[in-house]
Amino acid sequence: MSGTVAHLPSWIIIAVALCYVSLLFAIAYYGDKRARAGRSLVANPTIYALSIAVYCTAWTFYGSVGRAVESGFGFLPIYLGPTLMFALGWLVLRKIIRISKLHRITSIADFISSRYGKSHLLGGLVTIIAVVGIMPYISLQLKAVATSFDYLVKYPDLTPPAVAAPAVVGDTALWVTGLMALFSILFGTRHIDATEHHQGMVAAIAFESVVKLVAFLAVGLFVTFGMFDGFGDLFGQALARPDISSLMTMESAGRDWMPLVLLAFLAVIGLPRQFQVTVVENTDEQHLNKAIWLFPLYLLLINLFVLPIALAGMLVLPTGAAGGPAVSPDTFVLALPMAAHQEEIAVLAFLGGLSAATGMVIVETIALSTMICNDLVMPILFKCAWLHLGERRDLSKLLLNIRRGAIVIILGIGYFYFRLIGESYALASIGLVAFAAAAQFAPAVLAGIYWKHATRRAALAGISLGFVIWTYTLLLPSFALSGWLPHSFVDHGPFGWELLMPYALFGLSGFDPVPHSLFWSLFANVGALVMVSLFDRQATIERIQATLFVEVFRQQRPNVAAGYLQETVQVGALRTLAERFLGRERTDEVFTEYAQQRRMLLDANMRADGDLVQFVERRLAGVIGAASARVMVASTFKGQGFGAEEIMQILDETSQVLEYSRQLEQKSHELERATAELKAVNARLTDLDRMKDDFLSTVTHELRTPLTSIRSFSEILHDSPDLDIGERQHFLTIIIRESERLTRLINQVLDLTKIETGRMKWQMTDVDLREVIDHAVTALHQLFDERRIALEVQLPELVPAIRGDRDQLIQLTINLLSNAQKFCPPDVGRVEVGLRIADHEVTVSVADNGPGIPLNEQEAIFEKFHQVRSGQTGNPMGSGLGLAICRGIVEHLGGRIWVRSRPGHGATFFFTVPFAKA
Amino acid sequence: MPKSILVVEDEPNIVLSLQFLMKKAGFDVRIARDGEEALSAVEARAPDLILLDVMIPKRDGYDVCQTVRANPDWKNVYIIMLTAKGRDVDREKGIALGANDYVTKPFSTRDLTEKVKQILDGMS
């Protein structure tokens, strides 16, 4: 440790600070120059991730230690929230980035306004809330820089600057404010061609993130290893002090942990500056991949030494407890190196704090000024007809001036807020208040990208209610605590209504103010958003935007403008419009780019197609916001008389027509499908009809044949009384046989029809197949004997019961046996009946030694009216229905029937029937 | 010399009845049980009249009719088709292929005998 006590004259500090700021300018200038040359410096995932670390402000740099002294690990949720959001980055942030790029979104206000039907009202509301909510946060940065400067100037004195000398503090803060305004104007609004990207600024911010991290780590390392002998020594000494050791337990962090994680989780997308660097300034969606882990890693590193510094400060620095003047925990980062007389580290710490503060202020004011310009001032100016804004040729200058004015005003108000409120409030609390305001945007953003039915009125209601409750439960009490409002407002509620006490609304007590406010405001915000959406109806433009946002990954290029605009606007008119906002040079570039992309020549008198209109609208949106860009583009159609409202109406009607025609198309598809189905059914019916026709024709044929014989012989007998008795007997026998044949045929036709149409009445019982075969054999015994055909039956002793209709099974067996008999030659004919038992079924076989069945007929014989003709005579041997009926019976019982045969070597018919289930 | 008739039919009982009727009417009757048999019978000796069943094995009635008509030597052979198929198309097809008449089963024996008698008597 340095033993000499030196002074740090203020001019040295100022010089160092100015050098630092000059360096920033150089980086920013270089970044812009590279961007213009097309060799972007910031098109780099590391720089992107570092720029997001603008999240760590002076509040982090000084305030984290302060918060750690109060509540131990209580400082961590503010960094866990963003870590969580970035862990979900692929889901949430990537979608927001994709949407914003596609629609050239310029700010969080623009995003919400664009999603909910390009609503000016919503954009304006978000802007106002952002300005009001973030104001304390900006003044916090001013305070941090001013305080740290005043503190450092007093070196080696460690006591805090006298509160009794506000003029001095005020002077410093005023200077700081002025310089900050200058930086912001120079960083954010230097260019004539204002676009949504500020590459120089991003480069400078990334550099600042490095500086503040290095500074904080330097202080931390010095404190831990320079002033103590490492972590062990430091924590050991802290544990020895009961008042300090309690900080190292989770209890001190308290139950506010989870609410604060949620708060930071939501705020990291709702804070205007985070939206600016994460979404608007993003040059490549892929960069997110690195930021997802690098940004959380940054947060981890910058928090590594928070607790050691807090503990060391409490151990080493006068806390006021011993009677001496206390050192504020918010200045430990600076006070510790000063106490150890390390001027260099103290100055480095000051620079770190300065970079944290300047980074935040620059990005925040640029983001806010863009919002004020695009979503608040321009819409109002366009409405004021007396300004003749619509006729001004070049508005880009005006835009920049509005933004510059907005920056000055924002910082001005920030300064006054600081003067009025700042002294009474700790750094840590002010940051949380701003977070709670920014968190009100998150429901509308998240619902906006995942829930198509969230409506404009619902978003308005949700955000408004959330903001009102935030104002009542956080902003007004802060006024009361600063003496602007009577203190009784906080303690007893307005007019003594305790139910309305701002820190214990509706009797919800026991929470810290911020979680309390967060609970009620989000409850009302989300509640209103959901409830109103459920009962609301979206206008068409809302529905279109909602679809474009929610389904952003499904579409390549949203094409809303196309279709209704193309007939009414000329390229020249669009060019004139673009020139007014982008300037002539930039407009030339834009139109050339468009023409080159599509390999076409643009002539001023050409009709602009929907693509070009959209292209120009997006470019304008990048400058003046989506809502204003739409109105401006719409105003170019059909001259002056064609107002935005009418355009909206046309769009509305067009999309209704589109919707209608889409429905018609769908209906006609359905109709086509139904027609096709009908056709198929019809074809099937025609087939069935033809089959029925064939069947009838065949049946008639089969009936006519025996009828012919019967009629002929009857007539012969009738007309020939002189026939001898033998002949008479013969003819009568023929008549009887043919009558029997006719009867059999009719019965078979009826049976088959019944089986096929499912009208057969099956008497299902457990059947013993042995008994069935015995029965069939007995019935046919005489026939076999007559023709002297041997019939051999070989059955196992025990056959498992099968499930079936006994009579039908007998019929089936008789059919097969009589078929076999029919085809066997008399005298030497031989028929064998067998039965085999398999796993789950019984197989019955009937083999004959007849002529056999040719291979090509072995399938066909089971079809109706397929007749096998006798080999010798060529005569049909049966009705052609017997086997078809057999197949019908077997298949109904769940079995199969088939034949195996080699022509000349007989045929064997098999059928199976499954066992009855036990 | 009696007129000759060729009966082409595969149902034995119908053959029997036709044979009985035609013999009784005094005609010379030959029998063929399928298309090929029928054509060889015609070739052996052309009959005056053929009673031709349509549904016969090997070559069907239409085929036989067409083959007979294709030979000018047999242009005077009278062909009566017998069929159990009563549809108009079947009749038209037979006539178109050169049959002289078409009788649907079951036929009246009396009518058929009369018809055959008339035709054969008219020939002489």
Chai-1 contact restraints between the chains, C-beta under 6 A:
chainA,res_idxA,chainB,res_idxB,connection_type,confidence,min_distance_angstrom,max_distance_angstrom,comment,restraint_id
A,H701,B,A84,contact,1.0,0.0,6.0,A-B,restraint_1
A,H701,B,K85,contact,1.0,0.0,6.0,A-B,restraint_2
A,R704,B,A84,contact,1.0,0.0,6.0,A-B,restraint_3
A,R704,B,K105,contact,1.0,0.0,6.0,A-B,restraint_4
A,R704,B,P106,contact,1.0,0.0,6.0,A-B,restraint_5
A,T705,B,E11,contact,1.0,0.0,6.0,A-B,restraint_6
A,T705,B,A84,contact,1.0,0.0,6.0,A-B,restraint_7
A,L707,B,P106,contact,1.0,0.0,6.0,A-B,restraint_8
A,T708,B,I14,contact,1.0,0.0,6.0,A-B,restraint_9
A,T708,B,K105,contact,1.0,0.0,6.0,A-B,restraint_10
A,T708,B,P106,contact,1.0,0.0,6.0,A-B,restraint_11
A,S709,B,N13,contact,1.0,0.0,6.0,A-B,restraint_12
A,S709,B,I14,contact,1.0,0.0,6.0,A-B,restraint_13
A,R711,B,P106,contact,1.0,0.0,6.0,A-B,restraint_14
A,S712,B,S17,contact,1.0,0.0,6.0,A-B,restraint_15
A,S712,B,T109,contact,1.0,0.0,6.0,A-B,restraint_16
A,F713,B,S17,contact,1.0,0.0,6.0,A-B,restraint_17
A,E715,B,T109,contact,1.0,0.0,6.0,A-B,restraint_18
A,I734,B,N13,contact,1.0,0.0,6.0,A-B,restraint_19
A,R869,B,P57,contact,1.0,0.0,6.0,A-B,restraint_20
A,G874,B,D34,contact,1.0,0.0,6.0,A-B,restraint_21
A,G874,B,P57,contact,1.0,0.0,6.0,A-B,restraint_22
A,N875,B,D10,contact,1.0,0.0,6.0,A-B,restraint_23
